[in-house]
Structure formats: C-alpha cells, structure tokens
Amino acid sequence: MIQTLHQMWDRARLRPLERPHLRLSRVILFGALFGVVLGAILAVPLNQAALIAKNLPSPITYEAPHDLIYTSDVMTQAAQQQAAQDSSNVVYHTDTSILVTQRASLVSTLNSITAIRNDPTLDQAKRIATITVITTVALTPKQAQAILQLPKDSWERVVDQTRQTYDQMLRDHNNTFTDQDIENVRTRVLPYQMVPPDFSPAQQSLMITFTSAFLRANSTIDQAATDQNRASARARVEPVKRTIARGQNIVRRGDIVTDETFEALSRFGVVRGAGGLISTIQQFGLGVLVAGIFTLYLSICQRPIFSNRRALLVIGALLCVIVLLARVLLPSWHSTPYMFPFAVVGVLLAVIFNSDIALLATLLFAPLVGLQSESALGLTLALALGSAAGIFTAHRAQRTSTFAWTGLSVAVVTMLAGLIFWVDTASDMQWIESNPLLNATLIIVVFSLINGALSAVLALGSSHFLSRAANVVTPLQLMELAHPNQPLLRRLMHDAPGTYHHSMVVSNLAELAAESIDADPLLTRVGAYYHDVGKLLRPFFFTDNQHDRSNVHDQLDAKTSASVIIDHVREGTKLAQSYGLPQQIVDFIPQHHGTNVVSYFYQRALQEDADADIKAFCYPGPRPQTREAAILMLADGVEATVRARSQAGKLAPARPEGDDQPRHRDTIEATVDQIVNERIAAHQLDESPLTLHDLALIKESFIHTLHGIYHPRVDYAEQRKPG
C-alpha cells in the first residue's frame, strides 16, 4: 500500500515543464490525504465520553477528576425563567362595569322567560320558539321545554338561586374575573359546590346554564407591563455558581443526560465536539475545507515547496499534530488555555520555509485550535496574534538568540490579547475566588509567559530535526556551516589553501550580488564556501594550489587532464554528502560549472587530434537551477579570470570617462561582460530564473567588488637610513 502511494506520488511530482494535469493530480492526492487526516482528527471521538449527548442515556459513569466552581448558564437560565413566571409579575386591567352589565342582563333574561311562561296568549310551541330565540343566552328546545314543564314554585327557586349564586360568585372573586377564573368556576365550583342538594336534575342544569352564561372575564393581562416586570425579574437573578467536588458523580451509565449534566461534563472537557452524526460531519467537512484551501495555496503560490515531497509531509504532519494536541489538551486546560503553545507552528514554518506559509497556516488553523475551548473567540485571536508576532520576530532566524526574542514577543502579544478577553475566562477560574492574592491579570501574564517559553524552546529544539526531514536548509544551519571550524572547511584551509582563498573571494562576490537582486545571500555565501571541495582529493592538479610547484598537467595528455579537472565536481558531491551537508549546498557543486566545456584542454586536444570528442571535455551538469547557483557560476568564472589576468599583468585599469581610444578587453568591466556573455551564449543560464535586469545588477555588483579587491596601490619609495 505504502509503495503504491509512493509510486503515485512520484508520478505526480512537479517538473520544470510539467503538464497541468500532473500538477492537478498531485494537488488532489496531497489535498485528499491531508483533508482526510485533519478531518478525522477534528471529527472522530477521542474517547467513549465524547459520545455523550443530551437527552440520551450516558454510555459511561463519570466522576469529577478535580474540584470545580463555575457559573452555570443552564441553572442561571432556569432561575431566570422561574423568576419571570412568578404570578406577581402579571399586571391585570380590570373593568367592573362589565359584571354590572352582565348581572343586569341575567336578571332581564330570567324576567323575560318568566313572562313568556305566564303569557296566556302563547301556546306551548310558541313559548318554546320564543325562549330559544333569546339572544342573551343560548337555550336548546329541550332546555326550553324543561323550563316550561317546571312548576311555578320550582322555576321561581331556579331564578332566585341563580341570582344568589351569581352574586356569591362576584363576592367571592371581589368583582374580578380572569379567563382562568371563569374556567375554574364553570368546571369545578358550580357543579359541585353551589347547587342546592334538593334540586332536581332539570333545576341543576338550568341554574348552572344561566349562571355560567353570564359570567364574563373583566380582568385582562396588560402585556407590556407584564413583559417589563418579567424582564426586571430576570435581570435581578444573580448568576448561579455550581460547585463540584473531586470524586462527585456527575452522571451514571444509563442515566438520561440533562442539560445541566451536559454542561458540567463540558466544563470538564469530556464532551467537546460531541453532538451526533451531524456534528461529526460538520467537523470533518471543516477539516477537509481548511486542508483544501491550504493545499491550493501551496500549489499556486509556493511551487518550489510544493514540489518537495518531504517538505509537504513535514508541513502536513506539523499542522495535524498541533490540532490533535489542541483536541487532547485544551479541554482539560479549561482554565489555562492561553498556555497552549500554538505559536510554535508559525515559528517553525517561518524559520524552515518562509513567513507567507506561516501566516496563512496561522490564519487557517488558529480557529480550529480555538474551537476546542470554551473561550473560542478570545483564544483564537490571542493565539493567532501571538503566533504572528513570533513569525515576524523569527523570520529567517540566523542565531539561537533570536528564539529568545521570539518567545518574548509571543508572550507579550498573547498576554495583551488575553487581557482584552479576560472577562470571558476570569469568571471560570476558581483560583481567583479561592485565593484573593491572585487575580485574572496575573494568571494571564503567567500563562502567556509559559506559552512564549514553550513556543521558543520547542521551536529551537525541533527546527534542526524538521528541516532535515523536510530536506530544507535553514538560516541557522547555514550560519553553522559557514563557521570556519566546520571540519570540511578546516580541511580545505589546510590541504588546499589556494582553493580556500578562492572560495572566500567568490563567496564575497556572490553574496553581494545575491543581495542586489533580493536572492538568498546567506545560502549563496555558504554554497560558495563548499563549491570546490572536490579539489581536496587532488589539490595540486589545480592552479589555485600550484604556487610553488610545477604544473602537473604538462606531463599529461589533454583528455586525462580534462578528466581530472571535471572529476572535482563528482568527487566534491560525494565528499559533501559524506560530511552530511544539506542537499541545497551539495547542489551548488555540480551546478556551478553546469555543462561548460573545459576549453583550455579541449583546444590542446584539438591540436593533438582534430577529431577530439567535445563531450569528453564537458562538465556533467546540471545547469544552474536557482538564482543562487547561477550567481555562483558567474562569480566563480569572473573571479578566476580576473585573478589570472591580474597575476599575468594583463588587467588594465578602468577606462576613464571620455576616453574613446581603442583598448584591450582586459579591464574589469570588459572581463565581467565577457564571462557573463559567454555563459549566456553557452545556454548555461537557460534553466535558472535570472532575468536580464538581474544580470545587469549582478554585473554591476561584481565590478564594484572587484574594483575594491584589485584597486591601484601606491608604490612606496624605499626608506633610507639616517646618516
């Protein structure tokens, strides 16, 4: 499986003339792997407790691992709701005239029915019809017939009892009825408490019907005033603090998880990220989205890094590890989230790669880390700002002391951002309440300092290992490699001093030229230090080291001499690798000669054999692939040529302004132009990203530096002894 993935990756590797679909395949491969891993870290429950969900049976029994005091939002909301629902908050508007009108209507209706009963002009059918059309009370024909069938004294008892009952209801309720009061009287009071026991069923039914029909609510809720009272009641409720002792049972296996229980579990960090399938899908989708955006950025804006498989694996692993650590640690660091060393990621990416990658990683991954804490917004901003400060401080760090300043900047910025959001977390820090000598400010300062120290120490301790794993050389490593006590440089100094001196001069030329075009001057200098280490195996075969010896090439044929000269790049590559030099430095050795021809011995060979094969006199290459390697090629050729002409007395002074007289092409300016033009004509710079503008600046830098080296000197007269 792993071998298959390696083969897929190799087929997707970027090449100089790569077709778009190959780059796309690599984007899809890396983006998919990165997205799946990151999404799984965010979505997959880390333990069985993370499966706990509200209103479902708990899969475990959980006891508090430590004492905890916190403000309970659930309990506070419940207390506020209870206070708001208190009946004293309800404001009623009462209209007493309604009941007066209703009583008068009741009396009038009963009198009308009595009159209909006593009207001799009406027969039974008309009496029933007249009673049922009375509008003040809805009576059925059956009820009308019951009224007419009652004896006179029985009807009069119904009328009297109805009036008395109605008046009794008014007195009992102080002439104030709400809708609830009306419902209570009709269903509970009248049928069971107010009906005389000697009433017939017909009399009971009629009395209840008439009394109920004319009861009407005259007290209604003043909604605006009631809402205002309820809001005031909620505001008067103090936040409810819950105290949990160590070992206290929070939930038992099989118990239904209530909102209050879920809140307590979340405070202990055991249910963060839980929420069922929907939450899992959301978390996974978030991880895939962030990974996709970051992958697209690398493929479009950071192509050299995107073409480095090892660098991509290091970046992806580093980002996944920091998110995993946040998921594991932050829930249990509920009171100390500002101690989490998120800045170490930004600092490492800035030191090993560049600040652009570090800043984008901070922007995308700080929210993922912040979401693992209750104080999501405050923590996200504090960690992101602290990381940005560390990135700006540690950018291309060349000394270990830079990491100390980096840690300090992370601590200060995190502290300032944390103090802005301290209100979000101070209420949950039981230390503040249990010990008045401590306060939120002191705690945030201490945690921020710990954050800065951890970030600096972890970044310093892992940068060397990660840079080697990513096959990237850092400025800090370059500074170490540039130290004269490096074993290979010491050997070069003792065994090939001429080559060592040449390397130092070339490094000065190349470094200043690299600065002039905004290339990497430190990488260029260190590459120049080691570019000719292959001459160590046969130092006296090179003119650099023949100051007191005869030229051994006078005894060799041209092809053999060329082979010895060309071998110094092959042997140099092997020697550099055996000393463990980074690949970026090793690449300078074969590229600084490219595929140039060893022209001196090739011309000698042509004199001996007109059919000499030019391929036997060419360096193996490759041609320079970077601006730094191209600068070194030019600096090496210019320095050797100018030095040779100076030693031979063929280096003329610079042409004065206005001097149009013919002159040999052996001024420094002419020599520099000659070497650069020869390399261009030989197509040695075709694969490097140098522009014509870059070449103009490089030549100008070479000329300025060489004039400082080969300036005219005063010939002092010999001093005579006095007397």
Residue pairs with C-beta under 8 A, 6 or more apart in sequence:
8 29
9 26
9 29
9 309
11 22
11 25
12 22
12 23
12 25
12 26
12 29
13 26
13 307
13 309
14 22
14 23
14 26
14 303
14 306
14 307
15 22
16 687
23 299
26 299
26 306
27 295
27 296
27 299
30 295
30 312
30 316
31 291
31 292
31 295
31 296
33 316
34 291
34 294
34 295
34 316
34 320
35 287
35 288
35 289
35 291
35 292
35 295
36 288
37 316
37 320
38 287
38 288
38 290
38 291
38 319
38 320
38 323
39 283
39 284
39 285
39 286
39 287
39 288
39 291
40 284
40 287
41 287
41 320
41 323
41 324
41 327
42 273
42 283
42 284
42 286
42 287
42 323
42 327
42 368
43 273
43 280
43 281
43 283
43 284
43 287
44 280
45 51
45 273
45 274
46 327
46 328
47 270
48 59
48 60
49 59
49 60
49 62
49 265
49 270
49 271
50 270
50 271
50 272
50 273
50 274
51 59
51 274
52 58
52 59
52 60
52 251
52 257
52 262
52 265
52 270
52 271
52 274
53 257
53 262
53 274
53 275
53 276
54 257
54 258
54 259
54 262
55 256
55 257
55 258
56 256
56 257
57 253
57 254
57 255
57 256
57 257
58 251
58 252
58 253
58 254
58 255
58 256
58 257
58 261
59 253
60 251
60 253
61 249
61 251
61 252
61 253
62 249
62 250
62 251
62 265
62 268
62 270
63 247
63 248
63 249
63 250
64 244
64 245
64 246
64 247
64 248
64 250
64 268
65 246
65 268
66 246
67 243
67 244
67 245
67 246
67 430
68 243
68 244
68 267
68 268
68 430
69 241
69 242
69 243
69 244
69 430
69 433
69 434
70 241
70 242
70 267
70 428
70 430
71 239
71 240
71 241
71 242
71 427
71 428
72 239
72 240
72 241
72 242
72 260
72 263
72 264
73 263
74 259
74 260
74 263
75 240
75 242
75 260
76 237
76 239
76 240
79 237
79 240
80 233
80 234
80 237
81 234
83 233
83 234
83 236
83 237
84 230
84 231
84 233
84 234
85 230
86 233
88 229
89 226
89 229
89 230
89 233
90 221
90 226
90 229
91 221
91 222
91 225
91 226
91 229
92 176
92 178
92 219
92 220
92 221
92 222
93 219
93 220
93 221
93 222
94 176
94 218
94 219
95 218
95 219
96 175
96 176
96 218
97 218
98 216
98 218
99 170
99 175
99 177
99 216
99 218
102 214
102 215
102 216
103 166
103 167
103 170
103 214
105 136
105 214
106 136
106 162
106 163
106 166
106 210
106 213
106 214
107 163
108 136
109 134
109 136
109 137
109 210
109 214
110 159
110 162
110 163
110 210
112 134
113 131
113 134
113 147
114 155
114 159
116 122
116 127
116 130
116 131
117 127
117 147
117 148
117 152
117 155
119 127
122 130
124 148
127 144
127 148
128 141
128 144
128 145
128 148
131 139
131 144
131 147
131 148
132 139
132 140
132 141
132 144
136 213
136 214
137 209
137 210
137 213
137 214
138 213
139 147
139 209
143 205
143 206
143 209
146 202
146 205
146 206
147 155
147 206
149 202
150 158
150 202
150 203
150 206
154 200
154 203
157 199
157 203
158 199
158 203
158 206
158 207
158 210
161 196
161 199
161 203
161 207
162 206
162 207
162 210
162 211
165 190
165 194
165 207
165 211
166 211
166 214
166 215
168 194
169 185
169 189
169 194
169 211
169 215
173 181
175 218
176 218
176 219
177 185
177 215
177 216
177 217
177 218
177 219
178 217
178 219
178 220
179 217
181 217
181 219
182 215
182 216
182 217
185 212
185 215
186 212
186 215
190 208
190 211
190 212
191 208
194 211
195 204
195 207
195 208
199 207
239 427
242 264
244 250
244 264
250 261
250 264
250 265
250 268
251 257
251 261
251 265
255 261
257 265
262 271
265 271
266 272
266 374
267 334
267 374
267 428
268 331
268 332
268 334
269 330
269 331
269 332
269 334
270 331
272 327
272 331
272 372
273 279
273 283
273 327
273 372
286 368
287 368
290 364
290 365
290 368
293 364
294 319
294 360
294 361
294 364
297 360
298 305
298 306
298 312
298 315
298 357
299 306
301 356
302 353
302 354
302 356
302 357
305 311
305 312
305 315
305 353
305 357
306 312
308 470
308 471
308 472
310 469
310 470
310 471
311 353
311 470
311 471
311 472
313 469
313 470
314 352
314 466
314 469
314 470
315 349
315 353
315 357
315 361
315 470
318 345
318 348
318 349
318 466
319 345
319 361
319 365
322 342
322 344
322 345
322 365
322 369
323 365
323 368
323 369
325 340
326 340
326 342
326 368
326 369
326 372
327 372
329 340
330 337
330 340
330 369
330 372
330 373
331 372
331 373
333 339
333 340
333 373
334 373
334 374
334 428
335 425
335 428
335 429
335 430
335 431
336 447
337 373
337 375
337 379
337 425
338 379
338 382
338 383
338 414
338 415
338 418
338 444
338 447
338 448
338 451
339 447
339 448
339 450
339 451
339 454
340 369
340 379
340 383
340 451
341 451
341 454
341 455
341 458
342 365
342 366
342 369
342 383
342 384
342 386
342 387
342 455
343 383
343 386
343 387
343 389
343 390
343 410
343 414
343 451
343 452
343 455
344 454
344 455
344 458
344 459
344 462
345 358
345 361
345 362
345 365
345 387
346 358
346 359
346 361
346 362
346 387
346 388
346 390
346 391
347 358
347 387
347 390
347 391
347 394
347 403
347 406
347 410
347 455
347 456
347 459
348 358
348 459
348 462
348 463
348 466
349 357
349 358
349 361
349 391
350 357
350 358
350 390
350 391
350 394
350 395
350 396
351 394
351 395
351 396
351 397
351 459
351 463
351 467
351 474
351 475
351 476
352 463
352 466
352 467
352 470
352 472
352 474
353 470
353 472
354 395
355 391
355 392
355 395
358 387
358 391
359 388
359 391
362 384
362 387
362 388
362 391
363 384
366 380
366 381
366 383
366 384
366 387
367 376
367 380
369 379
369 380
369 383
370 376
370 377
370 379
370 380
370 381
370 383
371 380
373 379
374 424
374 425
374 428
375 421
375 424
375 425
377 421
377 424
378 417
378 418
378 420
378 421
378 424
378 425
379 421
381 417
381 421
382 414
382 417
382 418
382 421
383 414
385 413
385 414
385 417
386 410
386 411
386 413
386 414
386 417
386 448
386 451
386 452
386 455
387 410
388 413
389 409
389 410
389 412
389 413
390 406
390 407
390 409
390 410
390 455
390 459
392 409
393 402
393 405
393 406
393 409
393 410
394 402
394 403
394 406
394 459
396 475
397 403
397 406
397 474
397 475
397 476
398 475
398 476
398 478
398 479
398 522
399 476
399 479
400 460
400 476
403 456
403 457
403 459
403 460
404 456
406 455
406 456
406 459
407 452
407 453
407 455
407 456
407 457
408 452
409 452
410 451
410 452
410 455
410 456
411 448
411 449
411 451
411 452
411 453
412 448
412 452
414 448
414 451
414 452
415 444
415 445
415 448
415 449
418 444
418 447
418 448
419 441
419 444
422 440
422 441
422 444
425 440
426 432
426 440
429 440
429 443
431 438
431 443
432 438
432 439
432 440
432 443
463 474
463 476
464 474
464 476
464 477
467 473
467 474
467 477
468 582
471 582
471 583
472 582
472 584
473 523
473 582
473 583
473 584
473 585
475 522
477 582
478 522
478 523
478 525
478 526
479 522
480 486
481 526
481 529
481 530
481 581
481 582
481 585
482 522
482 525
482 526
482 529
483 489
484 490
484 493
487 579
488 530
488 533
488 575
488 576
488 579
488 581
489 500
489 529
489 530
491 536
492 499
492 500
492 503
492 532
492 533
492 536
493 500
495 536
495 539
496 532
496 535
496 536
496 539
496 542
496 544
496 545
497 545
498 539
498 542
498 543
498 544
498 545
498 546
498 547
499 532
499 535
499 536
499 539
499 542
499 544
499 545
501 544
502 532
502 544
502 639
502 640
502 643
503 528
503 529
503 530
503 531
503 532
504 529
505 639
505 643
505 709
506 528
506 531
506 632
506 635
506 636
506 639
507 524
507 525
507 526
507 528
507 529
508 525
508 705
509 635
509 638
509 639
509 701
509 702
509 705
509 706
510 524
510 525
510 527
510 528
510 628
510 631
510 632
510 635
511 521
511 522
511 524
511 525
511 528
512 521
512 701
512 704
512 705
513 524
513 631
513 634
513 635
513 697
513 698
513 701
513 702
514 520
514 521
514 523
514 524
514 525
514 627
514 628
514 631
515 521
515 701
516 697
516 698
516 700
516 701
517 627
517 631
517 690
517 694
517 697
517 698
519 627
519 628
519 631
520 628
523 584
523 628
524 628
524 631
524 632
526 585
527 584
527 585
527 587
527 588
527 592
527 628
527 629
527 632
528 588
528 632
528 635
528 636
530 572
530 576
530 581
530 585
530 588
530 589
531 572
531 588
531 589
531 592
531 632
531 636
532 544
532 568
532 572
532 589
533 572
533 575
533 576
533 589
534 567
534 568
534 569
534 570
534 571
534 572
534 573
534 575
534 589
535 541
535 542
535 544
535 545
535 568
535 572
536 575
537 567
537 568
537 571
537 575
538 564
538 568
539 545
540 546
540 549
540 552
541 552
541 553
541 561
541 564
541 565
542 565
542 568
543 551
543 644
553 561
553 601
556 564
557 605
557 608
558 601
558 602
558 604
558 605
558 608
558 612
559 601
559 605
559 612
559 616
559 617
561 601
561 604
562 598
562 601
562 602
562 605
562 616
562 617
563 616
565 598
565 601
566 598
566 617
566 618
566 619
566 620
569 589
569 590
569 592
569 593
569 619
569 620
570 590
570 620
572 589
572 590
573 586
573 589
573 590
576 585
576 586
576 589
577 586
587 625
587 626
587 629
588 628
588 629
588 632
590 619
590 620
590 621
590 622
591 621
591 622
591 623
591 624
591 625
591 626
591 629
591 632
591 633
592 624
592 629
592 632
592 633
592 636
593 619
593 621
593 633
593 636
594 619
594 621
594 622
594 623
594 624
594 633
594 679
594 682
594 684
595 618
595 619
595 620
595 621
595 622
595 623
595 682
595 684
596 618
596 619
596 679
596 682
596 684
597 614
597 617
597 618
597 682
598 617
598 618
598 619
599 617
601 617
602 612
602 614
602 617
605 612
605 617
606 612
622 687
623 683
623 684
623 685
623 686
623 687
623 688
624 630
624 632
624 633
624 684
624 685
624 687
624 688
625 687
625 688
626 688
626 689
627 688
627 689
627 690
627 694
629 688
630 685
630 688
630 690
631 690
631 698
633 679
633 684
633 685
634 675
634 676
634 679
634 698
634 702
635 702
637 675
637 678
637 679
638 671
638 672
638 675
638 676
638 702
638 706
639 706
641 671
641 674
641 675
642 651
642 668
642 671
642 672
642 706
642 710
645 651
645 666
645 671
646 710
650 664
650 666
651 666
651 667
651 668
651 671
651 710
652 663
652 664
652 666
652 667
653 667
653 712
654 667
654 668
654 669
654 707
655 663
655 667
655 669
664 670
665 671
665 674
668 703
668 706
668 707
668 710
669 703
672 699
672 702
672 703
672 706
673 699
676 695
676 698
676 699
679 685
680 695
685 695
690 698
